[in-house]
């Protein structure tokens, strides 16, 4: 899935309906998306950005995407892992409907209840081998489990008879706005305390507060009877609290790191006592715990992304157990792992509790909660609704406390209200939150005080000059945007502009009879060649774009200097028609401005009205996900660099016409301004996000700042410093937006 794209685009990306002109048929996409998300029971506007949804809702979107393909064969890999019980029921009703339509389905999962409920035949695999395939009626659960683990398991939940000790951790009226409130918990040494409830009930959010990731708004946390306040996870670790997140790949592990590097992360200071990291010392620190986990691996240097889900979870557990915690918080520790590994994890939890460790277990599996926990606290919509001793807990009681069966829950009402709120048309106050209007406000904040000092800012000559300069910057910033949205960067854009400008002017000087034709074609050809070179090295050489374009920036600038050999092409050495190409006016508007408007409109059509453009965003938002649905990511990145080079060449030709006198120093240092315009306009360095309107406003904002500083006679040497500061502020705002979006997604009930 692609968090920066809408729900509708996620559903149809890779097979988007086309209109009669070959563009995206948005009406068909929206209509079709509404139908398929209704099938899976998701009540959210399809225009909503996917990244704002909860994990469980994103899972439903992924299933809706599969349904949109009208597939004859549907493979679902752990589709219920992040779903609430109600969402599971809805999914199973969809599966039943698909079965009636004749769709063949493969359901991959580890939850025995679900497998035996939904399957007609059951295939059991172990260690990459198919053990057996039987009809459901011919196979008992005990036999299935025995085949999965290779031995009989008499009881998945080990006996635990020891008595808990003193209170280790306690909360009093713990609250966090819009997430949970008034939570009272006690946790004793040697006790396993379960947190039950539906997805979104606040269980994970409480764990994050206890571990210092988030801060509570009110209430108390006590460790050994003393009140504490954790400002960070490090402070919680110092208090000997450990947290194994439910998001194994996103938060518990660094997937590209090795087993050893992941396992040693929390105790990295011990592996580098004098500041120098020692692999031998790191191995000594974690090897024992990795062995206890009975990990199946090729070596400690094996990347964790090559391990199975169960072995990845063992690495995550070993990593935190090496910190020797007194309190261990386990969030869905057996989610997505096989029955054999699950039994091993249960045994390990029981043994740790017997040794005196206090454990909080968050699980969506009722049998696991009841079988493993001494006490179970049930949450509903951020409130504690019940608490059961192990001997009193039943699935019916826990579910009743989590949500009353047969009645619309308050959670459903909240979801419905949230959906209705999302569907409301944005009003004027919501519009003020848009980055573009923020940039407009910033421009006004510069223009108004400058106008009092120097009214010439509103003169026709000044407005014309700024608009012509802005046209060049907008074209260059659009080129940078094309590369940035694919999760790359082009530091050579200014060198491409300079090289194409000088070569274009030289060709006009040599062939005056073909001035405009030869100048434009030369500049565009040079730019296209430079872009293709960058793109090929990045994609075929698998070298980071920042390295490639940093090198090509110097190469192109050096070639420009060698070609120029210290000479310049002045205004009297080129034709008048070449100079008039940008200065000529149509209906009072300079031609260069009209060219920039045409380029922006063409960019809008390509980026937002064609499948190619949406695939560029997808390639940056989630490269691996894009490859999985058949998008040729490398070809899209190559195309982005090629188009960026072409626009850089066009910008060079217009630059040569606009400023007349051209030498090897053209656009020197201009790359900072170009990157600033794109980033300030909202194009994310992380890729996948950005708007053309934002790029236009970002370009205008920078030039208004420059123009304002010039008119009030501020030393121009300050300008680059101002641009750098503006970039930092823009990136800070972008990071804040991302964090607030993630927090909003977690807070949704």
ZAMARGU-4260 file (C-alpha; in steps of 0.2 Angstrom, whole numbers, plus 5000, padded with zeros to 4 digits):
<rodrens>
0) 5000/5000/5000 | 5005/5018/4997 | 5002/5030/5012 | 5004/5046/5002 | 4990/5041/4990
5) 4971/5041/4992 | 4961/5025/4996 | 4954/5025/4978 | 4971/5026/4970 | 4978/5012/4981
10) 4964/5001/4975 | 4966/5004/4957 | 4985/5008/4955 | 4992/4997/4942 | 4975/4994/4933
15) 4968/5012/4933 | 4952/5014/4921 | 4956/5026/4907 | 4945/5039/4898 | 4943/5041/4880
20) 4959/5052/4879 | 4970/5039/4888 | 4970/5048/4905 | 4964/5042/4921 | 4945/5040/4923
25) 4943/5048/4940 | 4924/5045/4940 | 4926/5027/4937 | 4940/5025/4950 | 4929/5034/4964
30) 4914/5024/4959 | 4923/5007/4959 | 4932/5011/4975 | 4916/5015/4984 | 4909/4998/4979
35) 4923/4988/4984 | 4926/4996/5001 | 4908/4994/5005 | 4910/4975/5002 | 4924/4974/5015
40) 4914/4985/5027 | 4925/5001/5027 | 4915/5017/5029 | 4928/5030/5025 | 4928/5042/5010
45) 4938/5035/4996 | 4947/5052/4993 | 4955/5050/5011 | 4974/5048/5011 | 4978/5031/5016
50) 4991/5036/5028 | 4978/5043/5040 | 4969/5026/5042 | 4972/5014/5056 | 4982/4998/5052
55) 4966/4988/5052 | 4958/4999/5040 | 4973/4999/5029 | 4972/4980/5029 | 4954/4981/5023
60) 4959/4993/5009 | 4972/4980/5004 | 4958/4967/5003 | 4947/4979/4993 | 4961/4981/4981
65) 4962/4962/4978 | 4943/4962/4975 | 4944/4976/4962 | 4954/4965/4951 | 4939/4953/4949
70) 4952/4939/4953 | 4948/4921/4950 | 4961/4916/4963 | 4963/4926/4979 | 4978/4923/4991
75) 4976/4931/5008 | 4992/4931/5019 | 4987/4934/5037 | 4973/4945/5032 | 4966/4945/5050
80) 4982/4949/5059 | 4978/4967/5063 | 4959/4966/5062 | 4946/4968/5077 | 4934/4954/5079
85) 4920/4964/5071 | 4931/4967/5056 | 4936/4948/5055 | 4917/4944/5054 | 4915/4956/5040
90) 4929/4949/5031 | 4923/4931/5033 | 4906/4937/5026 | 4915/4944/5011 | 4925/4927/5009
95) 4908/4918/5010 | 4901/4929/4996 | 4917/4927/4985 | 4915/4908/4988 | 4897/4909/4981
100) 4904/4918/4966 | 4916/4904/4962 | 4932/4913/4967 | 4946/4901/4973 | 4954/4907/4989
105) 4970/4902/4999 | 4970/4908/5017 | 4987/4908/5025 | 4986/4910/5044 | 4991/4903/5061
110) 4975/4905/5071 | 4967/4888/5072 | 4949/4895/5075 | 4949/4905/5059 | 4957/4891/5049
115) 4945/4878/5054 | 4930/4890/5052 | 4934/4896/5035 | 4943/4882/5026 | 4937/4867/5015
120) 4954/4859/5015 | 4969/4862/5025 | 4987/4861/5020 | 5001/4861/5033 | 5018/4866/5030
125) 5034/4865/5041 | 5051/4872/5037 | 5047/4875/5019 | 5040/4858/5016 | 5022/4853/5013
130) 5017/4840/5026 | 5000/4835/5021 | 4983/4842/5014 | 4967/4835/5021 | 4949/4840/5021
135) 4944/4850/5036 | 4932/4836/5042 | 4946/4823/5042 | 4958/4834/5053 | 4957/4838/5071
140) 4965/4853/5078 | 4977/4843/5089 | 4983/4833/5073 | 4985/4850/5063 | 4996/4857/5077
145) 5006/4841/5079 | 5010/4842/5060 | 5015/4860/5061 | 5027/4858/5075 | 5033/4840/5072
150) 5028/4834/5089 | 5013/4832/5100 | 5009/4848/5110 | 4997/4843/5125 | 4995/4861/5131
155) 4999/4877/5122 | 4998/4886/5139 | 5011/4880/5152 | 5005/4878/5170 | 5009/4892/5181
160) 5007/4890/5200 | 5019/4902/5208 | 5012/4917/5218 | 5016/4935/5212 | 5027/4946/5223
165) 5027/4964/5227 | 5020/4978/5217 | 5033/4984/5204 | 5023/4995/5193 | 5007/5005/5196
170) 4997/5018/5187 | 4984/5030/5195 | 4971/5039/5184 | 4983/5039/5169 | 4976/5048/5155
175) 4981/5054/5137 | 4969/5066/5128 | 4958/5057/5114 | 4967/5040/5118 | 4963/5034/5135
180) 4958/5041/5152 | 4957/5036/5171 | 4968/5020/5169 | 4972/5012/5186 | 4984/4997/5185
185) 4994/4987/5197 | 5008/4975/5191 | 5017/4963/5203 | 5034/4954/5202 | 5031/4937/5193
190) 5014/4942/5187 | 5007/4941/5169 | 4994/4955/5167 | 4984/4954/5152 | 4977/4969/5143
195) 4962/4964/5132 | 4950/4974/5121 | 4946/4977/5103 | 4958/4985/5091 | 4959/5004/5095
200) 4954/5002/5113 | 4970/5010/5119 | 4980/4995/5124 | 4995/4999/5113 | 4994/5018/5118
205) 4995/5014/5136 | 5011/5003/5133 | 5019/5018/5123 | 5016/5029/5138 | 5023/5017/5151
210) 5038/5015/5140 | 5041/5034/5138 | 5037/5035/5119 | 5022/5046/5122 | 5018/5057/5137
215) 5002/5056/5148 | 4992/5072/5150 | 4988/5068/5168 | 4989/5054/5181 | 5003/5045/5189
220) 5016/5031/5185 | 5024/5023/5200 | 5039/5011/5200 | 5042/5002/5217 | 5030/5015/5225
225) 5040/5030/5218 | 5032/5042/5206 | 5041/5043/5190 | 5039/5053/5174 | 5048/5046/5158
230) 5053/5060/5145 | 5060/5046/5133 | 5061/5028/5131 | 5079/5029/5137 | 5073/5034/5154
235) 5061/5020/5154 | 5075/5008/5150 | 5085/5015/5164 | 5071/5010/5175 | 5072/4993/5168
240) 5056/4993/5158 | 5057/4985/5140 | 5044/4986/5127 | 5042/4974/5112 | 5031/4983/5099
245) 5017/4975/5089 | 5024/4982/5073 | 5039/4970/5072 | 5045/4977/5055 | 5042/4995/5058
250) 5047/4998/5076 | 5055/4982/5084 | 5068/4978/5071 | 5078/4987/5058 | 5075/4975/5043
255) 5091/4979/5033 | 5102/4976/5049 | 5109/4959/5053 | 5103/4949/5068 | 5118/4954/5078
260) 5116/4973/5075 | 5097/4972/5079 | 5100/4962/5095 | 5113/4973/5102 | 5105/4990/5099
265) 5098/4993/5116 | 5114/4989/5124 | 5125/4997/5111 | 5135/5007/5124 | 5141/4991/5132
270) 5147/4985/5115 | 5157/5001/5113 | 5163/5005/5131 | 5176/5017/5124 | 5166/5023/5109
275) 5173/5010/5097 | 5161/4996/5092 | 5167/4978/5094 | 5159/4964/5085 | 5166/4951/5097
280) 5160/4961/5112 | 5143/4963/5104 | 5142/4944/5100 | 5147/4940/5118 | 5133/4951/5125
285) 5118/4944/5115 | 5124/4926/5109 | 5117/4918/5125 | 5099/4925/5123 | 5099/4921/5104
290) 5103/4903/5108 | 5090/4902/5121 | 5077/4908/5108 | 5082/4893/5098 | 5084/4904/5083
295) 5085/4896/5065 | 5098/4907/5056 | 5113/4905/5045 | 5124/4917/5055 | 5124/4932/5066
300) 5127/4943/5051 | 5112/4937/5042 | 5099/4952/5038 | 5083/4950/5049 | 5073/4952/5033
305) 5078/4935/5027 | 5071/4927/5043 | 5053/4920/5045 | 5041/4930/5056 | 5043/4918/5070
310) 5062/4920/5070 | 5061/4939/5068 | 5050/4939/5084 | 5063/4929/5093 | 5077/4942/5088
315) 5065/4956/5095 | 5063/4947/5111 | 5081/4943/5113 | 5085/4961/5110 | 5075/4967/5124
320) 5078/4953/5136 | 5097/4956/5135 | 5093/4973/5144 | 5088/4962/5159 | 5071/4971/5162
325) 5061/4970/5178 | 5045/4975/5168 | 5042/4967/5151 | 5028/4974/5140 | 5024/4962/5126
330) 5012/4969/5112 | 5004/4955/5102 | 5020/4944/5104 | 5013/4929/5095 | 5005/4938/5080
335) 5009/4931/5063 | 5020/4917/5070 | 5018/4898/5068 | 5010/4887/5082 | 5027/4879/5087
340) 5035/4896/5089 | 5020/4902/5098 | 5021/4888/5111 | 5040/4892/5113 | 5035/4910/5117
345) 5022/4905/5129 | 5035/4894/5138 | 5047/4908/5139 | 5034/4920/5146 | 5030/4908/5160
350) 5048/4905/5164 | 5052/4923/5165 | 5037/4926/5176 | 5043/4912/5187 | 5060/4920/5189
355) 5051/4936/5195 | 5049/4947/5180 | 5033/4957/5179 | 5025/4955/5162 | 5011/4965/5153
360) 5004/4955/5139 | 4993/4963/5125 | 4984/4951/5114 | 4969/4950/5103 | 4968/4931/5105
365) 4956/4927/5119 | 4963/4910/5122 | 4980/4917/5124 | 4975/4930/5136 | 4965/4918/5147
370) 4978/4904/5146 | 4993/4915/5150 | 4988/4929/5161 | 4985/4930/5180 | 4974/4944/5178
375) 4965/4952/5163 | 4961/4971/5162 | 4948/4974/5148 | 4948/4991/5139 | 4935/4999/5129
380) 4937/5015/5119 | 4951/5020/5131 | 4942/5016/5147 | 4945/5002/5159 | 4928/4992/5159
385) 4933/4976/5169 | 4946/4966/5178 | 4946/4947/5180 | 4956/4935/5189 | 4962/4920/5179
390) 4950/4908/5187 | 4935/4919/5184 | 4940/4924/5166 | 4930/4917/5151 | 4930/4922/5133
395) 4912/4927/5135 | 4915/4938/5150 | 4930/4947/5141 | 4921/4950/5125 | 4906/4956/5135
400) 4917/4969/5144 | 4926/4974/5127 | 4909/4977/5118 | 4891/4972/5122 | 4885/4960/5109
405) 4869/4964/5100 | 4871/4982/5103 | 4879/4996/5093 | 4895/5000/5103 | 4900/5017/5106
410) 4916/5013/5096 | 4905/5011/5081 | 4896/5027/5084 | 4913/5036/5086 | 4919/5028/5069
415) 4903/5033/5061 | 4905/5051/5067 | 4923/5051/5062 | 4918/5045/5045 | 4905/5058/5043
420) 4917/5072/5049 | 4929/5066/5036 | 4916/5067/5023 | 4912/5085/5027 | 4918/5097/5014
425) 4932/5107/5020 | 4927/5124/5026 | 4937/5140/5026 | 4946/5137/5043 | 4951/5119/5037
430) 4958/5127/5021 | 4969/5138/5031 | 4979/5123/5036 | 4985/5120/5019 | 5003/5123/5016
435) 5000/5134/5000 | 4989/5146/5010 | 5003/5146/5023 | 5015/5151/5010 | 5004/5165/5003
440) 5003/5171/5021 | 5022/5171/5022 | 5023/5181/5006 | 5011/5194/5012 | 5021/5195/5029
445) 5036/5200/5018 | 5027/5211/5005 | 5017/5222/5017 | 5031/5229/5028 | 5043/5230/5013
450) 5029/5240/5004 | 5030/5253/5018 | 5049/5255/5016 | 5049/5254/4997 | 5033/5256/4987
455) 5042/5251/4971 | 5038/5233/4976 | 5022/5235/4967 | 5028/5244/4952 | 5025/5236/4935
460) 5043/5234/4931 | 5047/5225/4948 | 5032/5213/4946 | 5037/5209/4928 | 5055/5206/4933
465) 5050/5194/4948 | 5037/5185/4937 | 5051/5182/4924 | 5063/5176/4937 | 5049/5165/4945
470) 5046/5157/4928 | 5064/5150/4927 | 5063/5144/4945 | 5046/5136/4944 | 5052/5126/4929
475) 5068/5120/4938 | 5058/5117/4954 | 5046/5106/4944 | 5061/5096/4938 | 5067/5094/4955
480) 5050/5088/4961 | 5049/5074/4948 | 5065/5067/4955 | 5060/5070/4974 | 5044/5061/4973
485) 5053/5045/4968 | 5063/5046/4984 | 5078/5053/4975 | 5087/5070/4973 | 5096/5079/4959
490) 5110/5090/4964 | 5116/5093/4946 | 5101/5103/4941 | 5110/5120/4941 | 5125/5112/4932
495) 5113/5105/4918 | 5105/5123/4917 | 5122/5131/4915 | 5129/5118/4903 | 5113/5119/4892
500) 5112/5138/4892 | 5130/5140/4886 | 5129/5127/4873 | 5112/5134/4867 | 5120/5151/4866
505) 5135/5145/4857 | 5124/5136/4844 | 5114/5151/4841 | 5130/5161/4839 | 5136/5148/4826
510) 5120/5146/4817 | 5110/5162/4818 | 5098/5157/4804 | 5091/5143/4815 | 5093/5153/4831
515) 5077/5148/4841 | 5076/5131/4834 | 5094/5126/4836 | 5095/5134/4853 | 5080/5126/4860
520) 5084/5109/4853 | 5102/5109/4858 | 5098/5114/4876 | 5084/5101/4878 | 5095/5088/4870
525) 5109/5092/4882 | 5097/5092/4897 | 5089/5075/4892 | 5106/5067/4890 | 5111/5073/4907
530) 5095/5067/4915 | 5096/5050/4906 | 5115/5048/4912 | 5110/5052/4930 | 5095/5040/4929
535) 5104/5026/4922 | 5118/5027/4934 | 5106/5028/4949 | 5095/5013/4943 | 5107/5002/4934
540) 5122/5005/4946 | 5110/5005/4961 | 5120/5020/4968 | 5111/5033/4979 | 5105/5048/4969
545) 5114/5060/4980 | 5131/5052/4976 | 5128/5051/4958 | 5121/5069/4955 | 5134/5076/4967
550) 5147/5069/4955 | 5138/5073/4939 | 5136/5091/4946 | 5155/5093/4946 | 5157/5084/4929
555) 5144/5095/4920 | 5151/5111/4927 | 5169/5106/4923 | 5164/5101/4905 | 5155/5118/4904
560) 5171/5127/4909 | 5182/5117/4897 | 5170/5121/4883 | 5169/5139/4887 | 5187/5141/4890
565) 5185/5157/4899 | 5174/5165/4885 | 5157/5172/4886 | 5143/5174/4874 | 5136/5191/4875
570) 5120/5199/4869 | 5128/5206/4853 | 5134/5189/4847 | 5117/5181/4846 | 5101/5186/4836
575) 5088/5198/4842 | 5074/5185/4839 | 5083/5174/4852 | 5084/5188/4865 | 5065/5192/4861
580) 5060/5174/4864 | 5057/5177/4882 | 5055/5196/4883 | 5041/5196/4869 | 5024/5200/4876
585) 5007/5192/4872 | 4993/5202/4879 | 5005/5211/4890 | 5012/5195/4898 | 5030/5190/4895
590) 5032/5174/4884 | 5043/5166/4897 | 5029/5167/4909 | 5017/5159/4897 | 5030/5145/4894
595) 5031/5142/4912 | 5012/5141/4914 | 5011/5129/4900 | 5025/5118/4908 | 5015/5118/4924
600) 4999/5114/4916 | 5008/5100/4906 | 5016/5094/4923 | 4999/5094/4931 | 4991/5083/4917
605) 5006/5071/4918 | 5007/5069/4937 | 4988/5069/4941 | 4979/5064/4926 | 4989/5050/4920
610) 4993/5033/4927 | 5012/5036/4924 | 5011/5051/4935 | 5002/5042/4949 | 5015/5028/4948
615) 5029/5040/4950 | 5021/5045/4967 | 5019/5027/4971 | 5037/5023/4967 | 5042/5035/4980
620) 5029/5032/4993 | 5033/5013/4994 | 5046/5007/4981 | 5044/4988/4986 | 5025/4989/4987
625) 5026/4997/4969 | 5036/4983/4963 | 5024/4970/4970 | 5010/4976/4960 | 5019/4977/4944
630) 5025/4995/4943 | 5042/4996/4934 | 5050/5007/4948 | 5067/5008/4940 | 5060/5013/4923
635) 5049/5026/4932 | 5064/5033/4941 | 5074/5034/4925 | 5059/5043/4917 | 5059/5055/4931
640) 5077/5059/4929 | 5075/5061/4910 | 5060/5073/4912 | 5070/5083/4925 | 5085/5084/4913
645) 5073/5089/4899 | 5066/5103/4910 | 5083/5108/4915 | 5088/5110/4897 | 5073/5120/4893
650) 5076/5131/4908 | 5094/5133/4902 | 5088/5139/4885 | 5076/5152/4893 | 5090/5157/4905
655) 5101/5161/4890 | 5088/5171/4881 | 5082/5180/4897 | 5100/5186/4903 | 5108/5187/4886
660) 5126/5186/4892 | 5131/5168/4896 | 5147/5161/4903 | 5152/5145/4912 | 5146/5152/4929
665) 5128/5152/4924 | 5116/5146/4938 | 5131/5143/4949 | 5124/5139/4967 | 5106/5139/4960
670) 5103/5121/4965 | 5100/5126/4983 | 5087/5139/4978 | 5079/5125/4967 | 5079/5112/4981
675) 5072/5125/4993 | 5058/5130/4982 | 5052/5112/4980 | 5054/5108/4999 | 5046/5124/5005
680) 5032/5120/4993 | 5029/5104/5002 | 5038/5091/4991 | 5044/5078/5004 | 5062/5073/5004
685) 5056/5055/5009 | 5047/5054/4993 | 5029/5051/4987 | 5021/5067/4992 | 5020/5085/4985
690) 5009/5096/4975 | 5012/5107/4959 | 5003/5122/4967 | 5015/5120/4982 | 5030/5121/4971
695) 5024/5136/4962 | 5020/5145/4979 | 5037/5139/4986 | 5046/5147/4971 | 5036/5163/4973
700) 5039/5164/4991 | 5058/5163/4989 | 5059/5176/4976 | 5047/5187/4986 | 5060/5185/5000
705) 5074/5189/4989 | 5065/5204/4981 | 5060/5211/4998 | 5078/5209/5005 | 5085/5218/4989
710) 5072/5232/4990 | 5076/5236/5008 | 5095/5235/5004 | 5099/5220/5014 | 5116/5213/5010
715) 5113/5199/4997 | 5126/5189/5005 | 5113/5185/5018 | 5102/5178/5005 | 5109/5160/5005
720) 5108/5159/5024 | 5090/5164/5023 | 5086/5151/5010 | 5095/5138/5021 | 5085/5143/5036
725) 5069/5142/5026 | 5073/5125/5020 | 5076/5119/5039 | 5059/5127/5044 | 5050/5118/5029
730) 5057/5101/5033 | 5053/5104/5051 | 5035/5108/5047 | 5034/5092/5035 | 5041/5081/5050
735) 5028/5089/5061 | 5014/5085/5049 | 5020/5067/5047 | 5021/5065/5066 | 5004/5073/5069
740) 4996/5062/5055 | 5003/5046/5063 | 4997/5051/5081 | 4980/5055/5073 | 4980/5038/5066
745) 4984/5030/5082 | 4971/5040/5092 | 4957/5035/5080 | 4946/5023/5090
</rodrens>
